[in-house]
């Protein structure tokens, strides 16, 4: 019989996983209702960014709310539409989403007509354009939600919101896109 002495195994520290008591919010792209964005004839340039189309007062009211946070769906689409998402990834029920992009006249007017006739939107013609808007209460919390769509010169501004609707928001965008009226 042969016996040998084996060395004692070295003690190895077991890895410890750091445990966080606060869950990290995960960003989910916000839902955006459809509008017929497509190539269009227009003399209006699309904005370079989301902040340049808002007044100082509107920007001040949005201070502290992330703009186009990673994973929320903001940025520039392949069709060149700009998507501006004002939302905190940790606040799933509070958001303000605006899409600004080219939209052909016939398809846009048809879509706006259907919003008014089929979905109960109030539609009218301010500032040489067509505007349709509607607000409602949603969910058990009774949060105010809504949508405002403005179309002019081959460009649509489609804003959808939940629990975040700065007074004069769409008007500020219209004034920035068409500064001469």
N, C-alpha and C positions, 0 to 999 in steps of 0.2 A: 504494500500500500504506500502510495506516495502522497505526501502532504506538502503544501506550500503555503507560505504566508502571503496573503494578498493585501496590498495597501488599503487603508481606509479611504473610501471615496471622499473627494473634496466636497465640502458643502457648497452647493450652488444656490444662489439666491433666486427664488422664483420670481418671475416677472410679475409686476403688479400693474393692473390696468387702472388708469386714472378714471375715476367715476365722477361724473358731473351730476349734481343734483338738479340742475336746470336744463331742461331739454332745449336743444338748439332748433329754432324754427327752420323748416325747409321751405324754400320758395317754390311756388307752383304758379305757372303762367295764369294770369287772370283771364276769365272768359271774355271774349269780345264778340258782340253780335255782328252779323254780316252786313256789308254794304257793297254795292258794285264798283269796287275800285278797279280801274283798268286804264290803259293809255287814253288820253283825252287831249283835245286841242284847248290850250289855255295860255293866257298871257301872264298868269300868276305863278311866281316861283314858289316852290315848297320851302318851308323853313329849314335852316341848317341844323337847328337843335330845338329842344322843347322849351327852353327858358326864354329864348329871344321873342317868342310870340305872346308872352304874358307881360302884363303891366307890373310895376313895382309893388302895387298894392296886392295883386293876386299872388305874386311870388312871396311876399311877406306872410300872407295867410297860409301858404304851403310850407313855410320854414319848418324844418325838422322832420318832414315826411320825405322818405327816400324817393328819388326819381330814377326810374329804370334800374331798380336793384337787380342784381344777378338772379337769373331764373324766373323773373316776373313777366317776361315777354315783351319788354320795351326794345326800341331800336329802329332800324330801317329794314323794311320788308324788301323782298326781291322786286316787287312792283314799284319801288321807291317811296311808298307810303311811310310816313313817320309815325311811330307808335310811342306815345308818352304815357308811362304808367307811374302815377304818384301813389305809392302804397308801401306799407311796411310789411315785409314777409311774415312777421309775427301777428299781424292784425288782419285776419282773413276777411272780415266783413267791412273794412274801410278801404276804399280805393277810388281813384279818379283816373280813367283811362281815356285818352284822346288819340284818334287816328286822323292824320291829315294826309290826304293823297289825291291824286288825279282820279276823276270819276266822270265818265261820259254823260252828256246832258240827258239824252233819252232814258238811259237806264237809271240815272239818278232821280229824274223827275218821276219815273214810274215807281221807284222804291219809296220816295217821299209820299207820293199819292197813297200807296198801300199802307204806309204808317198811319196816315190820317184816317183812311176809310176802314181798314181792317183792324187796326190796333188802338184806335182812339187817341192818337196824338193830336195836339193842337198845332196846326200848320198855318203859317202866314209868310209874307214877303217883305222883310225889312232889309235895308241896306243893299238893294239891288240883288238880293239872293232869295232863297227859299229856306225857311227854318221850321222844323218840326220838333216838338218837345213834349215830354210826358214825365210825370213823377208818380210814384206809388210807394206804399209801405210793404215791406217784404219780411217774411219770417216771423218767428215768435218774438223777436226783439222789437219788431215794428220799426226797423230802420228805413229811413227815406232812401229810395233808390230812384234812378231816372236815366233818361237819355235825351240828348239834344243833338240833332243833326242839322247842319247848315251847309247849303250848297250854293256855289257861285262861280261862274267863269271856269267850269271844268274842274273845280277843286271842292272836295267834301271835307268837312270837319265833323267828325262823329265822336261825341263825348258820352261815355257811360259812367255812372257813378253809384256808389253805395256809401252812405254816411259821410260823404265829403263832397260838398258842392259850393265852392266859393262864389259869392255873388259877383256877377259880371264876367265870369270865366270865359264863356263863349264869345261875348262881345269883345273882350280883350284880344282874343285870337283873330276875330274878324278885323278889328282895327289894325292889328299888326300885319295881316296878309294884304289888306287893301287900305293902306294909310290915306289915300286920297279920296276916300268915300267909296 
